[in-house]
Amino acid sequence: MSTNTNKRPNSRAIIAIGLALCSIGLPLTGVGMEMLHHGSPHAIREAWAHTHVLLGLIFIVLFVWHVSLNWRSMLKHLGVSK
């Protein structure tokens, strides 16, 4: 069996993995921020908040990329014809 080592990564797989990681990371950082709300050093709370915002922005970008890649198949699935 031959393997092709020059094969580009599948963009849909990259999106799926990225969305899954962000879907796990966003609630974790949200809970982390809530737990560190009072009595923690300011720098630690800020780090959790910045991580949460960054994961949210990455999630939005990946979501838009996902929708743009799958637009035709979503329309076909919904029964909408052009």
VMD Tcl script that draws the C-alpha trace (Angstrom):
set ca {
  {0.00 0.00 0.00}
  {1.48 3.34 -1.01}
  {1.09 6.53 0.95}
  {1.24 10.02 -0.44}
  {3.34 12.19 1.88}
  {2.75 15.36 -0.16}
  {-1.00 15.36 0.49}
  {-2.44 18.64 1.79}
  {-4.50 18.49 4.99}
  {-8.23 18.43 4.44}
  {-9.61 21.89 5.28}
  {-12.90 20.40 6.50}
  {-11.00 18.22 8.97}
  {-9.04 21.24 10.20}
  {-12.28 23.17 10.70}
  {-13.93 20.26 12.51}
  {-11.00 19.81 14.89}
  {-10.74 23.56 15.50}
  {-14.46 23.91 16.22}
  {-14.33 20.92 18.57}
  {-11.36 22.33 20.48}
  {-12.99 25.75 20.73}
  {-16.27 24.13 21.84}
  {-14.39 22.47 24.69}
  {-12.18 25.46 25.51}
  {-14.87 28.14 25.65}
  {-16.88 26.62 28.51}
  {-13.69 25.71 30.38}
  {-12.35 29.25 30.20}
  {-15.77 30.62 31.11}
  {-15.89 28.47 34.22}
  {-12.28 29.39 34.98}
  {-13.11 33.07 34.79}
  {-16.10 32.60 37.08}
  {-14.07 30.65 39.63}
  {-11.34 33.30 39.65}
  {-13.81 36.17 39.86}
  {-12.91 37.25 43.38}
  {-9.71 36.98 45.32}
  {-7.33 36.11 42.48}
  {-4.49 38.21 41.12}
  {-5.54 40.52 38.32}
  {-3.07 39.04 35.81}
  {-4.51 35.53 36.15}
  {-8.09 36.72 35.63}
  {-7.00 38.76 32.61}
  {-5.23 35.75 31.09}
  {-8.38 33.65 31.39}
  {-10.48 36.46 29.90}
  {-8.11 37.01 26.98}
  {-8.01 33.27 26.27}
  {-11.81 33.13 26.34}
  {-12.16 36.05 23.91}
  {-9.50 34.63 21.58}
  {-11.22 31.23 21.50}
  {-14.52 32.97 20.77}
  {-13.04 34.87 17.83}
  {-11.40 31.72 16.47}
  {-14.74 29.91 16.81}
  {-16.55 32.61 14.83}
  {-13.93 32.57 12.05}
  {-14.04 28.77 11.82}
  {-17.85 28.81 11.81}
  {-17.98 31.27 8.91}
  {-15.34 29.20 7.06}
  {-17.40 26.05 7.70}
  {-20.59 27.64 6.38}
  {-18.83 28.98 3.26}
  {-17.35 25.56 2.46}
  {-20.63 23.73 2.96}
  {-23.09 26.29 1.61}
  {-24.20 24.29 -1.46}
  {-24.62 21.04 0.43}
  {-26.60 22.83 3.16}
  {-28.93 24.33 0.56}
  {-29.41 20.91 -1.06}
  {-30.09 19.37 2.34}
  {-32.70 22.03 3.12}
  {-34.33 21.56 -0.29}
  {-33.61 25.10 -1.47}
  {-32.86 25.25 -5.20}
  {-31.23 28.09 -7.08}
}
mol new
graphics top color blue
foreach p $ca { graphics top sphere $p radius 0.5 }
foreach p [lrange $ca 0 end-1] q [lrange $ca 1 end] { graphics top cylinder $p $q radius 0.2 }
display resetview
